[in-house]
Amino acid sequence: MMNDQERDAMLVSIKMDLSDNTRKTEQILTAFPSGDTDGHRRYHEAVIEWRELRNRLVREALIKVTQAGALAGAAWIALAMWQALKITVKQ
């Protein structure tokens, strides 16, 4: 069991910690324009959404380019085989 002196010391410590946390919270809030933490969060959500969209578009473009390259490669091989077949048949 705590005596009165220990209880008072604990209360003083809790009040000091609360005061320190309140000061830090207020200091953090001053970092946001007009203290608008919600607007700040929405801004970052919009930036993240834009980056995700950009990444998706780049990924889809790379897939299309790869597919076109594979198709062009297959067509080149088919053309080379056709030319080789024509040469072989003429001889």
Secondary structure, 3 states (H helix, E strand, C coil): CCCHHHHHHHHHHHHHHHHHHHHHHHHHHCCCHHHCHHHHHHHHHHHHHHHHHHHHHHHHHHHHHHHHHHHHHHHHHHHHHHHHHHHHHHC
